[in-house]
Amino acid sequence: MAQETPAGGFVKSGFEEVEKVFRDNIRSGLEKGGSFAVYYRGELVVNIWGGECDALCRREWKQETVSCIYSCTKTISAVVIAHLVDRGLLKYSEYISTYWPEFGQNGKDKIRLEEFLCHKAGLAGIEDDSYRLSLLVDNPRKLGEILAKQKPLWKPGHQYGYHVHTFALYLDQIVRRVDWKFRGLAQYFGEEIAKEFDLRIDIGLPKKSQYKCAKISINRSDGQLVDTHGEISMSGDPKLLAIVNQGWKHAHIINNPDFMCLPSGSSHGFSTAEALAKFHSILAAGGTLNGKQLISKYTLELMKQPLTKGYDVTTGAQDIFGLGIMIFPVVENDKVTYMFGHSGFGGQIGLSDSQYQVGSAYITNHLNLLSTFKSGVQDSRYLVYQALYKCIHKIEKKIVKRTVFQSLADIQNAVKSKL
C-alpha cells in the first residue's frame, strides 16, 4: 500500500476547490513538494503546503518551510528601486552614470535606469574571469569595478535580453551609491521594507536559518526525480547563454550553504509562499498595507507599463516586462487586464492582481524545467490558479471565461486562432 503524501494548511470557506486541486496534484505526483498562498482583498484565504521538502531524507514540507524563489526575487529588487524613486533618490529616466560615474565607460554612459530595468541594456553577462558571485559579500567594491568595465553585449536599447543573474548585481551597486547609509540592496530591503511590513523574506538565507530550507531536486519531463546536476538550459544565442549562465552552470548549487547565503537580488530570495503572497498583496492593493505606504500608486503604475516585448536574444522567450517586473495579460470576456510579478526557475511564481486585489505565490523545491504558466497547460501552478479564480468568480457572482498569457507569442497565436 502506498504511503499517503503529507499535506497541511487551511483555506477559508469558499476556496475549498483550491485545496482539493492542490492536494490532488500532491497525490498524483504532479507536485512533489511545495506551497501555495493567497491574500484576497487584504485577507489570507489560502495557505496550504504538502509533499517533501527534502526528497533524500523524506522530510515533510511544513508551515515554516522556506524555499528559494529564484527570479521571483527580481520583483522585490524592482520594488527596492521604486522605494528609492519615491524618496527622490532615483529617477527612472536618469542615466545610471549620474549616480555611478564609473558605470559610464565602454559605451554605457547613455543607459537610463528604466532601460536597464526592462532588460534592454545589453548587460546580461559578465566577461571578466575574476568575477564570482561571492564578491557581493567578500568585496562589493571590486564587484562594482568589474561591472563598470563590462561592455554591452548588444547596442543598448536596440534589443532585449533577460538579465538573469546580473539584474540585481547592477541594482545593488546603484543602491549603495544613493542610500545615505550606503547599504546594499538586500540590506536595504531587510531594514526598510521587510522589517516595516513584517515580511519574512530573506535575500540570501543566513546559515542559522538554513535548517528550515527545502532542498532542491529536479524533475524529468516524465515526472521522475533526477539528481540536481542538470544544467540550466535555454533556447537563445548559445554564445550569449555561456556568458549569462556564468557561475550558475548547475542548478544544485543553491543547496550549497555558502552559496545559499549570498545576497543576490536576482535569484537568492528565500520565503514561504505566505510571506511572498503578502508582499504581492500590498502591491495588488496599490502599494499600501493598513494605511502604511510601501510605494506610491503613481510609481506602481509606472512599473506596470508593458515596456519590453518580442524576442529575447538570451533565452529565446517572448516574455513581457515592465520596470523590473513581468507582465501577464489576462483576458476575461474579451476585456484585457494585467497581472504582474515574476516567475522563477522551475515553477515558482509570485503575482499581484489589482483587478481582484489578489496577492499570491506558489513555490516548489521539485523543479520542473518544462514549467509554464499559461492557459491550457497541465502545470501544477496553473491548475491551482485556475481553481482559485473559479472560487473568486463565484464569490463575486461573475460568469467569465478567463485566459492567461505569459508571452507575446501566446497572445499572437490566440489572435490568429480567431481569424
JOHU-V448774 format. One record per pair of residues at least 12 apart in sequence whose ideal C-beta (glycine too) atoms are under 8 Angstrom apart, sorted by sequence separation. I is the first residue (numbers start at 1). J is the second residue. D is the distance in whole Angstrom. If there is no record, write none. Layout:
I|J|D + I|J|D
This chain:
35|47|8 + 36|48|6 + 49|61|5 + 53|65|5 + 96|108|7 + 97|109|5 + 111|123|8 + 130|142|8 + 131|143|7 + 172|184|5 + 189|201|8 + 190|202|7 + 216|228|6 + 218|230|5 + 282|294|5 + 283|295|8 + 287|299|7 + 308|320|7 + 309|321|8 + 327|339|8 + 328|340|7 + 339|351|5 + 340|352|5 + 349|361|7 + 368|380|8 + 373|385|8 + 35|48|7 + 36|49|8 + 49|62|7 + 108|121|8 + 172|185|4 + 175|188|6 + 190|203|7 + 232|245|6 + 287|300|5 + 308|321|4 + 327|340|5 + 328|341|8 + 339|352|7 + 348|361|8 + 349|362|5 + 389|402|6 + 22|36|6 + 35|49|4 + 49|63|7 + 53|67|7 + 95|109|7 + 97|111|8 + 171|185|6 + 172|186|7 + 189|203|6 + 231|245|8 + 254|268|8 + 286|300|7 + 306|320|5 + 307|321|6 + 308|322|8 + 326|340|7 + 339|353|5 + 348|362|7 + 7|22|8 + 34|49|7 + 35|50|8 + 95|110|6 + 96|111|6 + 108|123|8 + 131|146|5 + 306|321|7 + 307|322|6 + 325|340|5 + 326|341|6 + 347|362|7 + 348|363|5 + 7|23|5 + 34|50|7 + 47|63|8 + 49|65|7 + 95|111|7 + 96|112|7 + 130|146|7 + 232|248|6 + 306|322|6 + 307|323|7 + 325|341|6 + 326|342|5 + 348|364|7 + 364|380|7 + 33|50|7 + 34|51|6 + 95|112|6 + 96|113|6 + 168|185|6 + 186|203|4 + 232|249|7 + 283|300|7 + 305|322|5 + 325|342|6 + 326|343|6 + 337|354|8 + 347|364|5 + 18|36|7 + 33|51|3 + 94|112|7 + 95|113|8 + 128|146|5 + 185|203|7 + 186|204|6 + 231|249|6 + 232|250|8 + 304|322|5 + 305|323|7 + 322|340|6 + 337|355|5 + 346|364|7 + 362|380|8 + 7|26|5 + 31|50|7 + 32|51|5 + 33|52|5 + 93|112|6 + 94|113|6 + 147|166|8 + 231|250|6 + 232|251|6 + 248|267|8 + 303|322|5 + 347|366|8 + 362|381|5 + 385|404|7 + 18|38|7 + 31|51|6 + 32|52|6 + 33|53|6 + 92|112|7 + 93|113|7 + 96|116|6 + 126|146|7 + 230|250|7 + 231|251|8 + 303|323|4 + 346|366|8 + 347|367|6 + 5|26|5 + 92|113|5 + 93|114|6 + 126|147|7 + 128|149|7 + 229|250|5 + 230|251|6 + 302|323|6 + 303|324|7 + 304|325|7 + 306|327|5 + 346|367|3 + 347|368|5 + 5|27|6 + 33|55|7 + 91|113|7 + 92|114|4 + 128|150|7 + 147|169|6 + 228|250|7 + 303|325|6 + 345|367|7 + 346|368|6 + 362|384|7 + 382|404|8 + 15|38|7 + 32|55|7 + 90|113|6 + 127|150|7 + 147|170|6 + 228|251|6 + 229|252|6 + 304|327|7 + 328|351|7 + 330|353|8 + 346|369|7 + 362|385|8 + 26|50|4 + 123|147|8 + 126|150|6 + 127|151|8 + 228|252|3 + 347|371|4 + 349|373|6 + 23|48|8 + 26|51|5 + 92|117|7 + 148|173|8 + 227|252|7 + 330|355|8 + 346|371|6 + 360|385|7 + 9|35|8 + 22|48|5 + 35|61|7 + 143|169|7 + 147|173|6 + 19|46|7 + 23|50|7 + 34|61|7 + 123|150|6 + 228|255|7 + 375|402|8 + 18|46|5 + 22|50|7 + 33|61|5 + 125|153|6 + 360|388|7 + 375|403|5 + 19|48|6 + 123|152|6 + 124|153|6 + 144|173|5 + 375|404|5 + 15|45|5 + 18|48|7 + 35|65|7 + 122|152|3 + 123|153|7 + 143|173|7 + 343|373|6 + 358|388|8 + 374|404|6 + 375|405|8 + 12|43|7 + 14|45|8 + 15|46|5 + 121|152|7 + 122|153|5 + 373|404|7 + 374|405|6 + 12|44|8 + 35|67|8 + 81|113|7 + 122|154|4 + 133|165|8 + 140|172|7 + 144|176|8 + 306|338|7 + 347|379|8 + 349|381|6 + 374|406|5 + 12|45|4 + 34|67|8 + 122|155|7 + 136|169|7 + 140|173|8 + 218|251|6 + 347|380|7 + 356|389|8 + 373|406|5 + 374|407|8 + 11|45|7 + 12|46|7 + 122|156|5 + 218|252|8 + 304|338|6 + 347|381|6 + 358|392|7 + 372|406|7 + 11|46|5 + 121|156|5 + 216|251|6 + 10|46|8 + 11|47|8 + 81|117|7 + 120|156|6 + 121|157|8 + 136|172|7 + 140|176|7 + 216|252|6 + 304|340|5 + 356|392|6 + 374|410|6 + 9|46|8 + 10|47|6 + 11|48|7 + 120|157|5 + 122|159|7 + 124|161|5 + 303|340|7 + 9|47|5 + 10|48|7 + 120|158|8 + 124|162|7 + 216|254|5 + 9|48|3 + 78|117|7 + 120|159|7 + 122|161|7 + 124|163|5 + 216|255|6 + 8|48|7 + 9|49|5 + 120|160|5 + 123|163|6 + 124|164|7 + 126|166|6 + 215|255|6 + 356|396|8 + 7|48|7 + 8|49|6 + 9|50|8 + 111|152|8 + 115|156|6 + 119|160|5 + 125|166|7 + 7|49|7 + 8|50|7 + 102|144|7 + 115|157|6 + 118|160|7 + 119|161|6 + 121|163|7 + 124|166|6 + 7|50|3 + 102|145|7 + 105|148|6 + 106|149|7 + 119|162|5 + 123|166|6 + 126|169|8 + 6|50|6 + 7|51|7 + 100|144|8 + 103|147|8 + 105|149|7 + 106|150|7 + 107|151|7 + 108|152|6 + 119|163|5 + 140|184|7 + 5|50|6 + 6|51|7 + 103|148|5 + 106|151|4 + 107|152|6 + 111|156|5 + 328|373|7 + 5|51|6 + 6|52|8 + 102|148|4 + 106|152|8 + 110|156|7 + 111|157|8 + 116|163|8 + 123|170|6 + 210|257|6 + 213|260|7 + 100|148|7 + 108|156|7 + 119|167|8 + 136|184|7 + 107|156|8 + 207|257|6 + 210|260|6 + 304|354|8 + 210|261|8 + 8|61|8 + 6|60|5 + 8|62|7 + 9|63|7 + 116|170|6 + 207|261|6 + 6|61|7 + 8|63|7 + 116|171|8 + 205|260|5 + 206|261|6 + 204|260|8 + 205|261|6 + 204|261|5 + 213|270|6 + 283|340|8 + 204|262|5 + 283|341|8 + 204|263|3 + 203|263|5 + 204|264|7 + 113|174|7 + 203|264|7 + 209|270|8 + 280|341|6 + 203|265|5 + 205|268|7 + 343|406|8 + 204|268|5 + 203|268|6 + 205|270|4 + 339|404|8 + 203|269|6 + 204|270|8 + 103|170|8 + 202|269|7 + 203|270|8 + 333|400|5 + 201|269|6 + 202|270|5 + 284|352|4 + 286|354|7 + 332|400|4 + 333|401|6 + 201|270|7 + 202|271|7 + 283|352|4 + 284|353|6 + 332|401|7 + 103|173|8 + 201|271|4 + 244|314|5 + 280|350|5 + 284|354|5 + 332|402|5 + 200|271|7 + 279|350|7 + 280|351|6 + 281|352|7 + 331|402|7 + 332|403|8 + 200|272|7 + 280|352|4 + 284|356|8 + 285|357|6 + 330|402|7 + 331|403|5 + 100|173|6 + 240|313|6 + 241|314|6 + 277|350|7 + 284|357|5 + 330|403|7 + 96|170|8 + 100|174|6 + 201|275|5 + 240|314|5 + 241|315|8 + 276|350|5 + 284|358|6 + 285|359|8 + 330|404|5 + 331|405|8 + 99|174|6 + 161|236|7 + 200|275|5 + 201|276|7 + 284|359|5 + 329|404|8 + 330|405|7 + 187|263|7 + 189|265|7 + 199|275|6 + 236|312|6 + 237|313|6 + 281|357|7 + 283|359|7 + 328|404|6 + 329|405|5 + 100|177|5 + 186|263|3 + 236|313|6 + 237|314|7 + 281|358|7 + 282|359|7 + 328|405|7 + 96|174|7 + 99|177|5 + 166|244|8 + 185|263|7 + 186|264|8 + 201|279|7 + 236|314|5 + 267|345|8 + 281|359|3 + 328|406|6 + 99|178|6 + 161|240|7 + 165|244|7 + 184|263|6 + 186|265|6 + 199|278|6 + 236|315|5 + 280|359|4 + 164|244|5 + 165|245|8 + 185|265|5 + 199|279|5 + 234|314|7 + 235|315|7 + 236|316|4 + 279|359|7 + 280|360|6 + 164|245|7 + 165|246|8 + 197|278|8 + 234|315|4 + 235|316|4 + 236|317|8 + 278|359|6 + 280|361|6 + 162|244|8 + 165|247|7 + 197|279|8 + 234|316|6 + 235|317|8 + 277|359|5 + 329|411|6 + 161|244|8 + 165|248|6 + 234|317|8 + 277|360|5 + 331|414|8 + 90|174|7 + 164|248|8 + 277|361|4 + 197|282|7 + 276|361|4 + 275|361|8 + 153|240|6 + 274|361|8 + 276|363|7 + 319|406|7 + 320|407|7 + 90|178|6 + 273|361|4 + 319|407|6 + 320|408|6 + 89|178|4 + 273|362|6 + 318|407|4 + 319|408|8 + 77|167|7 + 81|171|6 + 89|179|7 + 153|243|7 + 271|361|7 + 273|363|5 + 317|407|6 + 318|408|4 + 77|168|4 + 80|171|7 + 84|175|7 + 172|263|8 + 272|363|8 + 318|409|4 + 197|289|6 + 271|363|7 + 318|410|8 + 71|164|7 + 74|167|6 + 81|174|8 + 172|265|6 + 74|168|7 + 77|171|5 + 81|175|8 + 84|178|6 + 171|265|6 + 251|345|7 + 73|168|7 + 80|175|7 + 84|179|7 + 169|264|7 + 197|292|7 + 251|346|8 + 168|264|6 + 196|292|7 + 168|265|3 + 169|266|7 + 197|294|6 + 167|265|8 + 168|266|4 + 310|408|6 + 165|264|7 + 167|266|5 + 168|267|8 + 309|408|5 + 166|266|7 + 165|266|5 + 193|294|7 + 164|266|7 + 165|267|6 + 163|266|8 + 164|267|8 + 80|185|5 + 83|188|8 + 77|185|6 + 80|188|6 + 80|189|5 + 83|192|7 + 83|193|7 + 77|189|8 + 80|192|8 + 76|189|6 + 80|193|7 + 232|345|7 + 79|193|7 + 133|247|5 + 125|240|7 + 131|246|7 + 132|247|6 + 124|240|7 + 127|243|6 + 131|247|7 + 251|367|7 + 76|193|8 + 126|243|7 + 125|243|3 + 124|243|7 + 125|244|5 + 124|244|5 + 126|246|6 + 125|246|6 + 134|258|8 + 76|201|7 + 137|262|6 + 77|203|8 + 133|259|7 + 136|262|6 + 137|263|7 + 76|203|7 + 136|263|6 + 134|262|6 + 136|264|6 + 218|346|7 + 133|262|6 + 73|203|6 + 216|346|8 + 133|264|6 + 66|202|8 + 233|369|8 + 66|205|7 + 230|369|7 + 225|366|7 + 66|209|8 + 68|213|8 + 66|212|5 + 67|213|7 + 68|214|8 + 65|212|6 + 66|213|5 + 67|214|4 + 219|366|5 + 64|212|6 + 65|213|8 + 66|214|7 + 68|216|7 + 160|308|5 + 217|365|7 + 218|366|8 + 219|367|6 + 221|369|7 + 65|214|6 + 216|365|5 + 217|366|5 + 218|367|5 + 219|368|5 + 221|370|6 + 160|310|7 + 162|312|5 + 164|314|7 + 215|365|6 + 217|367|7 + 219|369|7 + 161|312|6 + 164|315|8 + 214|365|4 + 216|367|6 + 218|369|7 + 160|312|6 + 161|313|4 + 162|314|5 + 61|214|7 + 160|313|7 + 161|314|4 + 162|315|5 + 159|313|5 + 161|315|7 + 162|317|7 + 162|319|7 + 167|324|8 + 56|215|7 + 154|313|7 + 53|213|8 + 54|214|7 + 55|215|7 + 53|214|4 + 54|215|4 + 160|321|8 + 53|215|7 + 55|217|5 + 55|225|6 + 33|214|7 + 32|217|8 + 80|265|7 + 68|254|5 + 32|219|7 + 77|265|4 + 120|308|6 + 76|265|7 + 77|266|7 + 118|307|4 + 119|308|6 + 118|308|4 + 124|314|5 + 73|264|8 + 74|265|7 + 68|260|8 + 73|265|6 + 74|266|6 + 30|223|8 + 32|225|7 + 73|266|6 + 76|269|6 + 114|307|7 + 119|312|8 + 29|223|6 + 73|267|6 + 71|266|7 + 73|268|6 + 71|267|6 + 73|269|3 + 70|267|5 + 72|269|6 + 68|267|8 + 70|269|7 + 68|268|7 + 69|269|4 + 68|269|7 + 69|270|7 + 68|270|6 + 69|271|5 + 119|321|6 + 67|270|7 + 76|279|7 + 118|321|5 + 66|270|5 + 67|271|7 + 72|276|7 + 75|279|8 + 79|283|7 + 118|322|7 + 66|271|6 + 75|280|8 + 118|323|6 + 66|272|6 + 117|323|5 + 118|324|7 + 65|272|7 + 69|276|6 + 117|324|4 + 64|272|7 + 63|272|8 + 86|295|6 + 114|323|6 + 85|295|8 + 86|296|5 + 92|302|7 + 83|294|7 + 83|295|6 + 82|295|5 + 86|299|5 + 85|299|6 + 79|294|7 + 79|295|6 + 82|299|5 + 82|300|7 + 82|303|6 + 49|273|7 + 78|303|7 + 47|273|7 + 47|274|5 + 44|274|7 + 92|323|6 + 44|277|8 + 44|278|8 + 37|272|7 + 37|273|4 + 35|272|6 + 36|273|6 + 37|274|4 + 35|273|4 + 39|277|5 + 34|273|8 + 35|274|8 + 37|276|7 + 38|277|6 + 39|278|6 + 42|281|7 + 37|277|4 + 37|278|8 + 39|280|8 + 82|323|8 + 39|281|3 + 81|323|8 + 42|285|6 + 81|324|7 + 39|284|8 + 78|323|6 + 78|324|3 + 42|289|8 + 77|324|7 + 78|325|5 + 75|324|7 + 74|324|6 + 75|325|5 + 74|325|7 + 75|341|5 + 75|342|5 + 74|342|5 + 72|341|7 + 73|342|8 + 72|342|5 + 71|342|6 + 72|343|7 + 73|344|8 + 71|343|7 + 72|344|4 + 71|344|4 + 70|344|3 + 71|345|6 + 69|344|5 + 70|345|4 + 75|350|6 + 68|344|8 + 70|346|7 + 72|348|5 + 71|348|8 + 72|349|7 + 70|348|5 + 72|350|4 + 69|348|5 + 68|348|8 + 67|348|8 + 69|350|7 + 72|361|7 + 69|361|8 + 69|363|6 + 67|363|5 + 67|364|7 + 68|365|8 + 67|365|5 + 55|366|7 + 53|365|6 + 34|347|7 + 46|360|8 + 41|356|8 + 42|357|7 + 51|366|7 + 40|356|7 + 41|357|5 + 40|357|7 + 41|358|8 + 40|358|6 + 39|358|7 + 38|358|6 + 39|359|4 + 38|359|7 + 39|360|7 + 38|360|5 + 37|360|7 + 36|360|8 + 37|361|6 + 36|361|7 + 36|362|5 + 35|362|8 + 34|362|7 + 35|363|5 + 34|363|6 + 35|364|8 + 34|364|3 + 33|364|6 + 34|365|7 + 32|364|8 + 33|365|5 + 34|366|7 + 31|364|6 + 33|366|5 + 32|366|4 + 31|366|7 + 46|388|7 + 34|380|7 + 30|378|8 + 36|384|5 + 31|380|4 + 30|380|5 + 38|388|6 + 40|392|7 + 30|383|8 + 25|380|5 + 25|383|6 + 25|384|7 + 21|383|5 + 22|384|5 + 21|384|5 + 21|386|8 + 22|387|8 + 18|384|6 + 21|387|4 + 20|387|7 + 18|387|5 + 17|387|5 + 18|388|5 + 15|388|7 + 17|390|6 + 18|391|6 + 17|391|6 + 16|391|8 + 15|391|5 + 14|391|6 + 14|394|7 + 14|395|5
